[in-house]
């Protein structure tokens, strides 16, 4: 009988340990004095505030050039829209392009699908009627395309970041069509390979 009572007492003590405490009594996250929550970063002596980062940024700061804004803060296309320029925007379209091989077409063994998420390139097709190739000025950054001619002006914020250094542009004289091919750079492109 004595061993039975001991077992029952042990089970009751174990049940009391495993029973969740009410919210107002829970102090598991606080240190012994009721201070901020304990975590892996709170182990050891208190850390001194590191001011070397602030000093490094001050040293790396360019000398004062008299600019009102830092060039990193101003978007690439902030000065594009000129209200006094009467030139119209030409017709254009975005075309998403995939690199598709026979294994994709006939076997379907890769991760390719018909969505734009599986596309590698962005084609921008710009119709420029009554324009010669020599009159086209094209400027492409990672997020913006600027195309100007004596007749038209076009500024496009691109739907995805692109590799502006390795883009290609082609001119179709018969259609007066400028086609700009840009490889897209997206955060999760590695999942599509």
N, C-alpha and C positions, 0 to 999 in steps of 0.2 A: 504494500500500500504506500509506503514511504517513497519508493522509487516512482510509483505512478504519479504521486503529487509533485515530485521534482520535475518529471517530464511535462506535466501540465503547466507548471510554473515557467519552465523554459520556453514552451510554445507561446504562452501569453507574453513573455518578455520579448520574444522574437516578433510577435505580431505588433507589439507597441513600437518596436524599432522600425518596422516596415511601414507602418501607417503614416501617410503624408501629414505633415503639419499644416495647420491653417496658415493662410498667407501672412497674417500679421505677426505670426511667431517665427517665420522663416528668416533666419539670419545666416544662412549658409554662404551667401555671396559677400558678406561683410567681413572685414577683419575684426580682431578682438575688441577694438574700441568703437565699433559702429561707423567706421570710416568708409572710404570708397570700396567697391568690390575688389576682391582679390583675383588675380589672374597670373599667368606666367610672367608678365612684365613687371609685376609687383614684388618679385622675389629679389632679394639682395638689398644693398644700401640704396637710398634714394638717389636718383640720377640728377646730375647737374644739367641745367638747360644748355643745349648746344647752340652757340651763336656763330659757329664757323660757317654755316650755310648762308647766313645773312651777310657775313663779311665777304664770302666768295662771290655772291651775286653783286655786291657793291664794286668789287674789284673787276669783275667781268663786264660790268656795265660800260657801254660805249661812252665816249666823251660827249658832252652836250653839243648836239648839232643844231639846236634851235628848232627842231621839229616839234610840232604840237603833239603828234601821236607816235607811238612806237610802231614801226612797220609790221611787226608781228601781230598787232591788235587789229589793224585795218584789213578787211577782207580784200582779196585780189580784185574783185569786180566793183568795189565801192564807188569808183569814179567813172564807171562805164556809162551810165545813163546821162546823156546830155539833152536837156529839155529844149535847147535851142537848135539841135540838129534835126532837120526835117526828113532825113532819109528814112524810108520804111524798112521794116524787117523783112527779109526774104522768107519764102516757105522753107521749112526744114522738117526732118523727122529723125527720130532715134530708131536704130535697128540693133537688137542684141544678137550677137553671133557666137555660135558654139564651134569648137573644134571637134568634129564628129568623124569617127573612123568606122571601118567595117564591123568591128566588134560591137559598136553602139547600134549600128543600123540593123544588122542581121541577127546578132546573138543577144544583145541587151545585157551584157555582162558587166558594164561599168555603172557608175552612179549617175550617169547622165539622165536628165528628164527634160521635158519640154519647157520648164519654167525659166525665167530670166536668172534665177539663182545659179543655174548650171552654165551660164554663158561666161565666156572669157573676155570677149571684146565688145566694145560699144562703137557702133558706126553712126556718125552724124552726117546725114545727107542734106546738103544745102543747095537749093535751086537758085541760080544767079542768072536770070535772063538778061540778055544784052550786055554781058560783062566779058571782058577778055581775061585770060588767066594771069597775065602780067599785072593787072590792076587789083588783084586779090591780095589783101593783107590778112594773115592768119596768125593769131597768138593763142596758144593753149597752155594753161597752167593745170595743176592737179585737180582743180575744182571748177574751172571756168574756161569757156571757149569764146574768143572774140574774133569775129570775121567782119572786115570792112572793105567796101569797094566804093567807087565814086557814086554809085547809085543806091547801095544798100548798106545797112549796118545791122549786125546781129551779135548779141551778147547772151550766152547761155550758161546758166549754172548747171553743171553736169549732175546727173542723178547719182553717180558714184564717183569716188576718187579714181583717178586714172594715172597711168605712167606717162606723163607729158613729155618726157625726154625721148621716148622710143615710139612715138606715134607716127603714123603715115598719112599722107594726104595725096589724093589723086584727082585729076581733072578730066572730065568727060566733055570734050569739045562739042560733040554732036548734041548733047542734052544741056549743056551749060550747067553741069552738076559737079559740085565739089563734094567729095566723100572723104571724111576724116575717120581713120581707124585708130582706136585707142584701147590699150589693154587696161581692163579694170583692176583696181586693187581694193579688195574688200577684206574685212576682218576674218570672215569665216570661209574664205576660198579653199583652204586646205581640206575642208570636209568634202568637197566635190571631187577630189582627185582619187 
